[in-house]
């Protein structure tokens, strides 16, 4: 049983650290000097991120509904 806890901690620390780094990279996209984007783009980005966070959180509570894994700004 202790091995499962150790594995969880190891994986959680690594994956959350990677997720934080990736979120910071998304934040770098806010540089209007380097990129052109609109409010609709920003809304879409944060809507999908929030949906995925909500889904991940729900899985810990037993409601593990799967969602699309691909994101597109333009259809």
URDASUL-V310096 format. One record per residue. N is the residue number from 1. PSI is psi in radians with two decimals (999 if undefined). OMEGA is omega in radians with two decimals (* if undefined). BURIAL is b if it has 9 or more other C-alpha atoms within 8 Angstrom, else e. Layout:
N&PSI&OMEGA&BURIAL, N&PSI&OMEGA&BURIAL
This chain:
1&-0.68&-3.14&e, 2&-0.54&3.10&e, 3&-0.64&3.11&e, 4&-0.70&3.12&e, 5&-0.79&-3.13&e, 6&-0.77&3.13&e, 7&-0.73&3.11&e, 8&-0.85&-3.13&e, 9&-0.78&-3.13&e, 10&-0.87&-3.12&e, 11&-0.73&-3.13&e, 12&-0.79&3.14&e, 13&-0.78&-3.12&e, 14&-0.78&-3.07&e, 15&-0.69&3.12&e, 16&-0.69&3.09&e, 17&-0.77&3.10&e, 18&-0.72&3.14&e, 19&-0.73&3.10&e, 20&-0.80&3.13&e, 21&-0.72&3.12&e, 22&-0.66&3.08&e, 23&-0.66&3.08&e, 24&-0.66&3.08&e, 25&-0.66&3.05&e, 26&-0.72&3.09&e, 27&-0.57&3.10&e, 28&-0.38&3.11&e, 29&-0.17&-3.12&b, 30&-0.07&-3.14&e, 31&1.74&-3.10&e, 32&-0.30&3.07&e, 33&-0.41&-3.10&e, 34&-0.39&-3.03&e, 35&2.68&3.05&e, 36&2.20&-3.13&e, 37&2.81&3.13&e, 38&2.99&3.12&e, 39&-0.57&3.12&e, 40&-0.67&3.08&e, 41&-0.81&-3.12&b, 42&-0.76&3.13&b, 43&-0.76&3.14&e, 44&-0.77&-3.14&b, 45&-0.89&-3.05&b, 46&-0.43&3.05&e, 47&-0.82&-3.13&e, 48&-0.67&3.10&b, 49&-0.76&3.14&e, 50&-0.68&3.12&e, 51&-0.74&3.14&e, 52&-0.65&3.06&b, 53&-0.76&3.12&e, 54&-0.70&3.12&e, 55&-0.79&3.13&b, 56&-0.76&3.14&b, 57&-0.71&3.13&e, 58&-0.57&3.14&b, 59&-0.56&3.10&b, 60&-0.36&3.11&e, 61&0.02&3.08&e, 62&-0.11&-3.12&e, 63&1.32&-3.03&e, 64&1.20&3.09&b, 65&2.33&3.13&e, 66&2.68&-3.12&e, 67&3.03&3.05&e, 68&2.58&-3.13&e, 69&0.03&-3.13&e, 70&2.42&-3.14&e, 71&2.36&3.09&e, 72&2.35&3.05&e, 73&-0.66&-3.11&e, 74&2.39&-3.12&e, 75&999&*&e
